[in-house]
Amino acid sequence: MKIGVFVCHCGSNIGGTVDAAKVAEVSRAFPDVIFASDTMYACSEPGQEGIIQAIKENELDGVVVASCTPRMHEPTFRRTVERAGLNRFMFEMANIREHVSWIGKDKEANTNKAIELTRIAVEKLRQDKPLFAKQFDINKRVMVIGGGVAGIQAALDCADGDREVVLVERESTIGGKMAKLDKTFPTVDCSSCILGPKMVDVAQHSKIKLYAMSEVEDISGYVGNFEVKIRRKAAYVNWDLCTGCGLCMEKCPSKKSLDRFNEQVGMTTAINIPFPQAIPKKAVIDPEFCLKFTKGKCGICAKVCPTKAIVYEQQEEVVTEKVGAIVAATGYDLFDISKYGEYGGGRLPDVITGLQYERLLSASGPTGGHVKRPSDGKEPKTIVFVQCVGSRDKSVDRPYCSGFCCMYTAKQAILTKDHIPDSTSYVFYMDIRAPGKMYDEFTRRAMEEYDTNYIRGRVSMIYPKGDKLLVRGVDTLLGAQVEVEADLVVLAAGAEAAVGAPQLAEKLRISYDKYGFFMESHPKLRPVETNTAGVYLAGSCQGPKDIPASVAQGSAAAAKVLSLFAKDKLENDPMISFVDIKRCVGCAKCIQVCPFGAIKEVDFRGEPKAEVIETVCQGCGLCTATCPQGAIQLSHFTDNQILAEVNALCQL
């Protein structure tokens, strides 16, 4: 075997703390290495051409590149050796940047470690064998999970690309958080006026199949061929017959149901349609408050319904859809303000969240756009806004910035002055983060044109004082304590991962961070892709985002899906498990641990044996680690290949 070694300086990234020339020189003495050199930038076009030239001139059978992270550059170098005529799996990479140069300053020690890692890669390559991918057919339908603005954008873009879309939304209407907003920043235009037409487009698009009041129950399969089970919850209304006339809501005697769409600042009927522009505009019965379900009598909605759409006996059902790609756009939820006991959130009725205040401002809200205190219905004259509630606060395990709170507080301060001209607004803030287009100008407008009092400091306590709320804080610019008697306090609650996000991530077989947000494959170069092929991200499920960023990411995810569907066939990754039938004893432990359902039991001459489904296997290696007989191995990472690396390290 003829092996070539190429050591990269990566400018001063590696060359500053590793003697790359010495690593190349020592590598020439390694078994089967007939060529070794150092290069300034191996991943650059000249660097790649140098590798191709060396392969052809020296008739190399395999290549080792000692440079940066394989996660980013391994695909690049595999394509390089393939262009030179080698099998792309006859290539190994030694990570001497992240694992060596970036973690130590001792050049001699770093050089020795780089030599060791390169030797390990050479020994691994000596055990490698060419691998070949297999092609399989692809189902060119896409599923979008979540009907917020990001999911809507992704669904419309895919559908406009002539692909069938299955849109799954767990609420009774699409629209997400944006549908609950009165106005949007920094243009202060009507939220429903922007979103409404897109929602209608979803309803009317011939390529989009909408499942509202539904949740993903199970996902199996692999890129190009996913099978998804969807649980459709009971609405107790036949949506095929319901016309959304609203007569049932007018006649319903039970008005004790908390209005979830209005963020529980108002009550609604037991049967209701969330808001006038809802898509689908269909009624839903809340069995917790419906007299028919709680007391066994009433049934007025069934009597007045002109289309006889009420079905009290309706049950949940599970449907199955087959798709080739999945876009997760599950959005976010707001931080639970009751965790700040000193603010009285959830305890004091006049301490509300920014989204609840948004519903009070909205003309379609519970007060018809007239701002009123939840406690007594009076118009507030002094409103205090408190920033960073559930953001940038390690004490509640939310150290990250939610990104859009500064902006929606400025917007609400402006709208407050429009609704109540003689009102006074105060904003307690840590600092203002407004990096978007026209964002900083917008916050200055709130301060200068609308006379909003911005106080730089945290609020320590909020407590009742008569019929008012005393807000006690500090002004760090003046170095003085501040007390404000407020009629209403609005807490700018931060964004956190949607309820059930970690559970969905496990069904999708994608990673999520400690806060429940889905993790992208690469934060800069692959922001909408995941490490599971065929699964993409859009919007705030990946991290807090405002509307423009969510829309942009929805379109980006759709572009990735359409790019995937541009091919008629896909290739599987040949780094998958395989079974040695002679050693397999049929214990089925590999079947039990496989998270992808990629191993099945087959009969071989009357005995049970394991068999790998090649197109389903993702090469995670759990089966290899579990098999007590060593009968199941992972291609490109067999026991012999790993032991060769260990032995090389021990011999140094």
HELIX and SHEET records of a PDB file:
HELIX    1   1 SER A   12  GLY A   15  1                                   4    
HELIX    2   2 ALA A   20  SER A   27  1                                   8    
HELIX    3   3 GLU A   45  ASN A   58  1                                  14    
HELIX    4   4 PRO A   70  ARG A   83  1                                  14    
HELIX    5   5 ARG A   97  SER A  101  3                                   5    
HELIX    6   6 LYS A  107  GLN A  127  1                                  21    
HELIX    7   7 VAL A  149  ASP A  160  1                                  12    
HELIX    8   8 GLY A  176  LYS A  180  5                                   5    
HELIX    9   9 SER A  191  GLN A  204  1                                  14    
HELIX   10  10 LEU A  247  LYS A  251  1                                   5    
HELIX   11  11 LEU A  291  THR A  294  1                                   4    
HELIX   12  12 ILE A  300  VAL A  304  1                                   5    
HELIX   13  13 ILE A  337  LYS A  339  5                                   3    
HELIX   14  14 GLY A  341  TYR A  343  5                                   3    
HELIX   15  15 GLY A  354  LEU A  361  1                                   8    
HELIX   16  16 LYS A  394  VAL A  396  5                                   3    
HELIX   17  17 CYS A  405  HIS A  419  1                                  15    
HELIX   18  18 TYR A  439  GLU A  448  1                                  10    
HELIX   19  19 ALA A  501  LEU A  508  1                                   8    
HELIX   20  20 GLY A  539  CYS A  541  5                                   3    
HELIX   21  21 ILE A  547  PHE A  565  1                                  19    
HELIX   22  22 LYS A  589  VAL A  593  1                                   5    
HELIX   23  23 LEU A  622  THR A  626  1                                   5    
HELIX   24  24 ASP A  639  GLN A  651  1                                  13    
SHEET    1   A 4 VAL A  33  THR A  39  0                                        
SHEET    2   A 4 ILE A   3  CYS A   8  1                                        
SHEET    3   A 4 GLY A  62  SER A  67  1                                        
SHEET    4   A 4 PHE A  91  ASN A  95  1                                        
SHEET    1   B 2 GLN A 135  ASP A 137  0                                        
SHEET    2   B 2 LYS A 569  GLU A 571 -1                                        
SHEET    1   C 5 ILE A 208  TYR A 211  0                                        
SHEET    2   C 5 GLU A 164  VAL A 168  1                                        
SHEET    3   C 5 ARG A 141  ILE A 145  1                                        
SHEET    4   C 5 ALA A 325  ALA A 328  1                                        
SHEET    5   C 5 VAL A 535  LEU A 537  1                                        
SHEET    1   D 2 LYS A 183  THR A 184  0                                        
SHEET    2   D 2 ASP A 189  CYS A 190 -1                                        
SHEET    1   E 3 SER A 214  TYR A 222  0                                        
SHEET    2   E 3 ASN A 225  ARG A 232 -1                                        
SHEET    3   E 3 GLU A 317  VAL A 323 -1                                        
SHEET    1   F 2 SER A 257  LEU A 258  0                                        
SHEET    2   F 2 MET A 267  THR A 268 -1                                        
SHEET    1   G 2 ILE A 271  ASN A 272  0                                        
SHEET    2   G 2 VAL A 284  ILE A 285 -1                                        
SHEET    1   H 2 TYR A 332  LEU A 334  0                                        
SHEET    2   H 2 ALA A 495  ALA A 497 -1                                        
SHEET    1   I 5 VAL A 351  THR A 353  0                                        
SHEET    2   I 5 LEU A 488  ALA A 493  1                                        
SHEET    3   I 5 THR A 382  VAL A 389  1                                        
SHEET    4   I 5 THR A 424  TYR A 429  1                                        
SHEET    5   I 5 ASN A 453  ARG A 456  1                                        
SHEET    1   J 3 VAL A 459  LYS A 465  0                                        
SHEET    2   J 3 LYS A 468  ASP A 475 -1                                        
SHEET    3   J 3 ALA A 480  ALA A 486 -1                                        
SHEET    1   K 2 SER A 577  VAL A 579  0                                        
SHEET    2   K 2 ILE A 632  LEU A 634 -1                                        
SHEET    1   L 2 ILE A 599  PHE A 604  0                                        
SHEET    2   L 2 GLU A 607  VAL A 612 -1                                        
END                                                                             
